C-alpha cells in the first residue's frame, strides 16, 4: 500500500481546525453520507465547537466572529443537527453535542502528546457498489 503524504502548515490553530472540518465534510460527501460539502459558516461554527465546546460562551464568540444574531446562530445549529453533525441532548433539549466522529476528531486534535493530526482515506473501486 502506498501512502501519499503532504504537510499542511499553519500558524493559526483555528485555520487548522477549519481545514480538518473541511476534510471531514469532504469524506462525508465522498462516501455518499451527505449530498454536499458544508458551507464556510458551518465549517467555522463547527471549528469553534471543537475548540471551545458547545456552550453559551462559544455561541457568543461565534455570533461575534460570524457577525450573526442569536436567531441566525440557532438556524445554523439547527442545520448542523439536521445534517447529523450536532446531536441534541436527551437530558436538556436546549443543549447539543458533537456527533461521535467529530468528538473523536476533537479529542484526537486536542491530544497534547500529538504534534500532528493525520487524516487518511482508503480509496478503492468497489465493483459491488
C-alpha positions in Angstrom: 0.0 0.0 0.0 1.3 3.4 -0.9 0.7 6.4 1.2 0.5 9.9 -0.2 1.6 12.4 2.4 1.7 16.2 2.3 2.1 18.6 5.2 -0.3 21.4 5.7 1.4 24.1 7.8 -0.3 27.0 9.5 0.5 29.3 12.4 -3.2 29.7 13.1 -4.8 26.9 15.1 -8.3 28.0 14.1 -7.3 27.7 10.4 -6.1 24.1 11.0 -9.4 23.2 12.7 -11.4 24.7 9.7 -9.2 22.6 7.3 -9.8 19.5 9.4 -13.6 20.1 9.3 -13.5 20.7 5.6 -11.7 17.4 5.0 -14.3 15.7 7.3 -17.0 17.2 5.2 -15.3 16.0 2.0 -15.2 12.5 3.5 -18.9 12.6 4.3 -19.6 13.8 0.7 -17.3 11.2 -1.0 -18.9 8.4 0.9 -22.4 9.5 0.0 -23.4 10.2 3.6 -24.0 13.8 2.7 -25.1 15.3 -0.7 -22.9 18.4 -0.5 -20.0 19.9 1.4 -20.5 22.1 4.4 -20.8 25.8 3.8 -18.0 28.1 5.1 -20.0 29.4 8.0 -20.9 25.9 9.2 -17.3 24.9 9.0 -16.3 27.8 11.1 -19.0 27.2 13.6 -18.1 23.5 14.0 -14.4 24.6 14.4 -15.5 26.9 17.3 -17.4 24.0 18.9 -14.4 21.7 18.6 -12.1 24.2 20.1 -14.3 25.6 22.8 -17.2 23.1 23.2 -20.9 23.7 22.7 -21.7 26.3 25.4 -23.0 29.8 25.8 -19.5 31.4 25.6 -18.7 29.6 22.3 -22.1 30.7 20.9 -21.4 34.3 21.9 -17.9 34.0 20.3 -19.5 32.6 17.1 -22.0 35.4 16.9 -19.2 38.0 17.2 -16.9 36.2 14.7 -19.5 35.4 12.1 -21.5 38.6 12.7 -24.7 36.8 13.5 -27.7 37.4 15.7 -28.7 34.6 18.1 -31.6 33.7 15.9 -29.3 33.2 12.9 -27.0 31.1 15.0 -29.9 29.0 16.1 -30.7 28.4 12.5 -27.1 27.3 11.7 -27.2 25.0 14.8 -30.4 23.5 13.5 -28.9 22.9 10.1 -25.9 21.2 11.8 -28.3 19.0 13.8 -30.3 18.1 10.7 -27.1 17.1 9.0 -26.1 14.9 11.9 -23.1 17.0 12.9 -24.6 18.1 16.2 -26.8 15.8 18.3 -29.5 17.2 20.6 -29.1 16.2 24.2 -31.8 13.9 25.7 -31.4 15.4 29.1 -31.6 19.1 28.1 -33.3 19.9 24.8 -31.5 23.3 24.7 -28.1 21.6 24.6 -26.3 19.8 21.8 -23.0 18.0 21.4 -20.8 16.9 18.5 -21.5 13.6 16.8 -19.3 10.7 17.8 -17.0 11.1 14.8 -16.4 14.8 15.4 -16.0 14.1 19.1 -13.3 11.6 18.3 -11.6 14.1 15.9 -11.9 16.8 18.6 -10.3 14.5 21.2 -7.6 13.4 18.8 -6.8 17.0 17.8 -6.7 18.2 21.4 -4.3 15.4 22.5 -1.3 17.4 23.6 1.0 14.4 23.0 0.4 14.6 19.3 2.1 17.3 17.2 0.3 16.3 14.0 -3.2 15.4 13.1 -3.4 12.7 10.4 -6.4 12.1 8.2 -6.2 9.1 5.9 -8.5 8.0 3.1 -8.6 4.4 1.8 -9.6 4.9 -1.8 -10.6 1.9 -3.9 -13.1 0.8 -6.5 -15.9 -1.4 -5.2 -17.5 -3.3 -8.2 -20.5 -4.2 -6.0 -21.4 -0.7 -5.2 
